[in-house]
Amino acid sequence: MKLNDIRISTIGGTICSIWASISLGDVLQTMLMAALGTVVSFLTSRLIGRWNNRGRK
């Protein structure tokens, strides 16, 4: 076997083992938490921006 073949086999095996351990529920939960974090971060930055603008006037 060539070194390239060994690398490809190792990467393929790693991807397959990771793929088997991740469920659809985990992916959906991660997507939901990321979206919620984005919304909270956006709203917090807007709130802080408004708070800073009121102090300058």
C-alpha positions in Angstrom: 0.0 0.0 0.0 1.1 3.5 -0.7 1.2 6.2 1.9 -1.7 8.0 0.1 -3.9 4.9 0.3 -3.2 4.6 4.0 -4.1 8.3 4.6 -7.3 8.0 2.6 -8.3 4.8 4.4 -7.6 6.4 7.8 -9.7 9.5 6.9 -12.5 7.4 5.6 -12.6 5.2 8.7 -12.6 8.3 10.9 -15.4 9.9 9.0 -17.5 6.7 9.1 -17.0 6.3 12.9 -18.0 9.9 13.5 -21.0 9.7 11.1 -22.3 6.6 13.0 -22.2 8.4 16.3 -24.1 11.5 15.3 -27.9 11.3 15.3 -30.4 13.5 13.5 -31.7 14.7 16.8 -28.2 15.9 17.8 -27.9 17.8 14.5 -31.3 19.5 14.9 -30.6 20.4 18.5 -27.3 22.0 17.5 -28.9 23.9 14.7 -31.7 25.2 17.1 -29.1 26.2 19.7 -27.0 28.0 17.1 -30.0 29.9 15.8 -31.1 30.8 19.3 -27.6 32.0 20.2 -27.5 34.1 17.1 -30.8 35.8 17.9 -29.9 36.5 21.5 -26.5 37.9 20.5 -28.1 40.2 17.9 -30.7 41.4 20.3 -28.2 42.0 23.0 -25.9 44.0 20.7 -28.9 46.1 19.5 -30.0 46.8 23.1 -26.5 47.8 24.1 -26.2 50.0 21.1 -29.4 51.8 21.9 -28.4 52.2 25.6 -25.0 53.7 24.5 -26.8 56.2 22.1 -29.1 57.4 24.9 -26.2 58.3 27.1 -24.6 60.4 24.4 -27.6 62.7 23.8 
